[in-house]
């Protein structure tokens, strides 16, 4: 079966046309402008989310919505993001990269304008779904362009640059959103995302050529993706690491969905102070991920994941105790949030790497399924966390605990060493994928 090319770990596909890959690649080149544009596309999700999160309490007031309804706008965005990544990659394998990419960015820009002008929370939910779907579609195609034009060590370097700048966007997003909220109105943050969409469209028109000529496209589309998807989901250890990462994302986005209410509505923190705290937590997660990269080959990857899970579980338990018996004091909440976010830097990235190592024969499909599960978990978490209203942190704490426990089950039970299936290829810098 031909190898699919959706997702960030895509591989050029043999076409049977007799056209040498090197000759095809000469039709488009990997330039610094193209890489910068893909980095720009990667920032869509953190900017469209984190710029908006500090405004949750004000959005609820302005649109006469409940906390759960506001958090549902996160759900619709993340579900859209999951579907966009799952579908966009296979469709671009069939139709090419450039036109679907331009169309996705244009649609995201229109959806952002609708969010800025929304008269009701219901319209906001629909617009956020479209914004997430088109944004996820653009992100997966942007990464596919990189893989079309690079290989070997160069591919690894470029994808690391793209991923690294994504961490910066997570830090900058809430700070920018807090400044906008302090100086203006929450609707302006969506206007800013729309302006970025226009800039992204211009960047793609100028810097991104068609990287997948017609002779390298295939006609299988979503049908072939479904066949490969069934194969990767039949591997127990892959499913275990999928649970590790997806459940950790659920715990993480319990924090993202409810922290604005806990820190601002319950503890009186200002939007700008909240944004600074959010950025500090994101920095902790980034530093933990970088530290894990430095420790690769010296400390077992599974051990690093388990350390992160234990820390996240401790943060969840402390948060629950504080919410039930002490009224969720500010210092406790800030400390628990920092530990939880930092722990995810050890869990999510390493779990995703081990998941990919379990399906070396289907890297694109494995990556697309992983991305889908991550964003779906993020989206489903948000409304459930808000069921208790904006005056309690108990549901959030319970989700932090439940997500972490499920993640530990994935690591220690489903992905345990000693599976009878053939061993997957070893991760770079480690002696074993375990």
Long-range contacts (C-beta under 8 A, 24 or more apart in sequence): 1-224, 1-227, 1-228, 2-218, 2-220, 2-224, 3-361, 3-362, 3-363, 3-364, 4-89, 4-90, 4-93, 4-220, 4-224, 4-225, 4-228, 4-362, 4-364, 4-365, 4-368, 5-89, 5-93, 5-144, 5-147, 5-148, 5-212, 5-364, 6-88, 6-89, 6-90, 6-92, 6-93, 6-140, 6-144, 6-225, 6-364, 6-365, 6-367, 6-368, 7-85, 7-89, 7-140, 7-143, 7-144, 7-363, 7-364, 7-365, 7-366, 7-367, 7-368, 7-370, 7-371, 8-140, 8-143, 8-147, 8-159, 8-367, 8-371, 9-147, 9-356, 9-363, 9-364, 9-366, 9-367, 10-89, 10-143, 10-144, 10-147, 10-148, 10-363, 10-364, 10-367, 11-147, 11-363, 11-364, 12-147, 12-148, 12-151, 12-216, 13-93, 13-216, 13-218, 15-215, 15-216, 15-217, 15-218, 17-215, 17-216, 19-213, 19-215, 19-216, 24-213, 24-215, 24-216, 25-148, 25-149, 27-209, 27-210, 27-213, 28-148, 28-149, 28-209, 28-210, 28-211, 29-149, 29-209, 30-146, 30-149, 30-150, 30-154, 30-158, 31-207, 33-203, 33-206, 33-207, 34-145, 34-146, 34-149, 34-207, 34-208, 34-209, 35-146, 35-158, 35-161, 35-162, 36-203, 36-207, 37-142, 37-200, 37-203, 37-204, 37-207, 37-208, 38-142, 38-143, 38-145, 38-146, 38-162, 38-208, 39-161, 39-162, 39-165, 39-166, 40-196, 40-199, 40-200, 40-203, 41-105, 41-138, 41-139, 41-142, 41-200, 42-139, 42-142, 42-143, 42-162, 42-163, 42-165, 42-166, 42-169, 43-165, 43-166, 43-169, 43-196, 44-108, 44-135, 44-138, 44-139, 44-200, 45-81, 45-132, 45-135, 45-136, 45-139, 46-166, 46-169, 46-170, 46-173, 47-169, 47-172, 47-173, 47-176, 47-193, 47-196, 48-77, 48-112, 48-131, 48-132, 48-135, 48-193, 49-74, 49-77, 49-173, 49-256, 50-169, 50-170, 50-173, 50-174, 50-177, 50-278, 50-282, 51-173, 51-174, 51-176, 51-177, 51-180, 51-189, 51-192, 51-193, 52-177, 52-186, 52-189, 52-190, 53-174, 53-177, 53-256, 53-259, 53-260, 53-278, 54-174, 54-177, 54-178, 54-181, 54-260, 54-264, 54-271, 54-274, 54-275, 54-278, 55-177, 55-181, 55-186, 55-189, 55-260, 55-271, 56-260, 56-261, 56-264, 57-260, 57-261, 57-264, 57-265, 57-390, 58-181, 58-186, 59-121, 59-124, 59-186, 60-390, 62-186, 63-118, 63-120, 63-121, 63-124, 64-121, 65-121, 66-386, 66-389, 66-390, 67-261, 67-386, 67-389, 67-390, 68-383, 68-386, 68-387, 68-389, 69-121, 69-125, 69-386, 70-121, 70-386, 71-257, 71-258, 71-382, 71-383, 71-385, 71-386, 72-121, 72-125, 72-382, 72-383, 72-386, 73-121, 73-124, 73-125, 73-128, 74-128, 74-253, 74-256, 74-257, 74-378, 74-379, 74-382, 75-379, 75-380, 75-381, 75-382, 75-383, 76-125, 76-126, 76-128, 76-129, 76-132, 76-379, 77-128, 77-129, 77-131, 77-132, 77-379, 78-132, 78-253, 78-375, 78-376, 78-378, 78-379, 78-382, 79-129, 79-132, 79-375, 79-376, 79-379, 79-380, 80-128, 80-129, 80-130, 80-131, 80-132, 80-133, 80-134, 80-135, 80-136, 81-132, 81-133, 81-135, 81-136, 81-375, 81-379, 82-132, 82-136, 82-371, 82-372, 82-373, 82-374, 82-375, 82-376, 82-379, 83-133, 83-136, 83-372, 84-132, 84-133, 84-134, 84-135, 84-136, 84-137, 84-138, 84-139, 84-140, 85-136, 85-137, 85-139, 85-140, 85-368, 85-371, 85-372, 85-375, 86-368, 86-369, 86-371, 86-372, 87-137, 87-222, 88-136, 88-137, 88-138, 88-140, 88-141, 89-140, 89-141, 89-144, 89-225, 89-364, 89-368, 90-220, 90-221, 90-222, 90-224, 90-225, 90-368, 91-221, 91-222, 92-140, 92-141, 92-144, 92-212, 93-144, 93-212, 93-217, 93-218, 93-220, 93-221, 94-217, 94-218, 94-219, 94-220, 94-221, 95-217, 96-210, 96-212, 96-214, 96-217, 97-141, 97-144, 97-145, 97-148, 97-208, 97-210, 97-211, 97-212, 98-204, 98-208, 98-209, 98-210, 98-211, 99-210, 100-137, 100-141, 101-138, 101-141, 101-142, 101-145, 101-204, 101-208, 102-201, 102-204, 102-205, 104-134, 104-135, 104-137, 104-138, 104-141, 105-134, 105-138, 105-197, 105-200, 105-201, 105-204, 106-197, 106-201, 107-134, 108-134, 108-135, 108-138, 108-197, 109-194, 109-197, 109-198, 109-200, 109-201, 112-190, 112-191, 112-193, 112-194, 112-197, 113-190, 113-191, 113-194, 115-187, 115-190, 115-193, 116-187, 116-188, 116-190, 116-191, 116-194, 117-187, 131-193, 132-375, 136-371, 136-375, 138-200, 140-368, 140-371, 144-211, 144-212, 145-208, 145-211, 148-211, 148-212, 149-211, 167-282, 167-285, 167-286, 167-289, 168-286, 170-282, 170-285, 170-286, 171-279, 171-282, 171-283, 171-286, 172-279, 174-274, 174-275, 174-278, 174-279, 174-282, 175-275, 175-276, 175-278, 175-279, 177-275, 178-271, 178-272, 178-273, 178-274, 178-275, 178-276, 179-272, 179-275, 181-271, 181-272, 181-275, 182-270, 182-271, 182-272, 225-365, 225-368, 228-362, 228-365, 229-365, 229-369, 231-362, 231-365, 232-359, 232-362, 232-365, 232-366, 232-369, 233-369, 235-358, 235-359, 235-421, 236-414, 236-415, 236-419, 236-421, 237-358, 237-414, 237-415, 237-419, 237-421, 237-424, 238-355, 238-358, 238-359, 238-366, 239-410, 239-414, 239-415, 240-410, 240-411, 240-413, 240-414, 240-415, 240-416, 241-351, 241-352, 241-354, 241-355, 241-358, 241-410, 241-411, 241-415, 242-355, 242-369, 242-370, 242-373, 242-410, 243-406, 243-407, 243-409, 243-410, 243-414, 243-415, 244-305, 244-347, 244-351, 244-354, 244-355, 244-407, 244-410, 244-411, 244-415, 245-347, 245-348, 245-351, 245-352, 245-355, 245-370, 245-373, 245-374, 245-407, 246-373, 246-374, 246-376, 246-377, 247-377, 247-403, 247-404, 247-405, 247-406, 247-407, 247-410, 248-309, 248-312, 248-344, 248-347, 248-348, 248-351, 248-403, 248-404, 248-407, 249-348, 249-373, 249-374, 249-375, 249-377, 249-378, 249-381, 249-403, 250-377, 250-378, 250-380, 250-381, 250-399, 250-402, 250-403, 250-406, 251-312, 251-316, 251-340, 251-344, 251-399, 251-400, 251-402, 251-403, 251-404, 251-407, 252-340, 252-341, 252-344, 252-348, 252-378, 252-403, 253-377, 253-378, 253-379, 253-381, 253-382, 254-381, 254-385, 254-396, 254-399, 254-400, 254-403, 255-337, 255-340, 255-341, 255-396, 255-400, 256-378, 256-382, 257-381, 257-382, 257-385, 257-386, 257-396, 258-385, 258-386, 258-393, 258-395, 258-396, 259-333, 259-337, 259-396, 261-390, 261-391, 262-328, 262-333, 262-393, 262-396, 263-330, 263-333, 263-334, 265-390, 265-391, 266-328, 266-390, 266-391, 266-393, 267-328, 267-329, 267-330, 267-333, 269-330, 277-334, 277-337, 280-338, 281-337, 281-338, 281-340, 281-341, 281-342, 282-341, 284-338, 284-341, 284-342, 284-345, 285-341, 285-342, 285-344, 285-345, 286-345, 287-342, 287-345, 288-342, 288-343, 288-344, 288-345, 288-346, 289-345, 289-346, 289-349, 290-345, 291-345, 292-345, 292-346, 292-349, 292-350, 296-427, 296-428, 296-429, 296-430, 297-429, 297-430, 297-431, 300-430, 300-432, 300-434, 301-350, 301-353, 301-354, 301-427, 301-430, 301-433, 301-434, 302-354, 302-411, 302-434, 304-346, 304-350, 305-346, 305-347, 305-350, 305-351, 305-354, 305-411, 306-408, 306-411, 306-412, 307-343, 307-346, 308-343, 308-344, 308-345, 308-346, 308-347, 308-350, 309-343, 309-347, 309-404, 309-407, 309-408, 309-411, 311-339, 311-340, 311-342, 311-343, 311-346, 312-339, 312-340, 312-343, 312-344, 312-347, 312-400, 312-404, 312-407, 313-401, 313-404, 313-405, 313-408, 314-339, 315-339, 315-340, 315-343, 315-400, 316-340, 316-397, 316-400, 316-401, 316-404, 317-401, 319-393, 319-396, 319-397, 319-400, 320-394, 320-397, 320-398, 320-400, 320-401, 322-393, 322-397, 323-392, 323-393, 323-394, 323-396, 323-397, 324-394, 328-392, 328-393, 333-393, 340-400, 347-407, 348-374, 351-407, 351-410, 351-411, 353-427, 354-415, 354-427, 354-433, 354-434, 357-424, 357-425, 357-426, 357-427, 357-433, 358-424, 358-433, 359-424, 360-424, 360-425
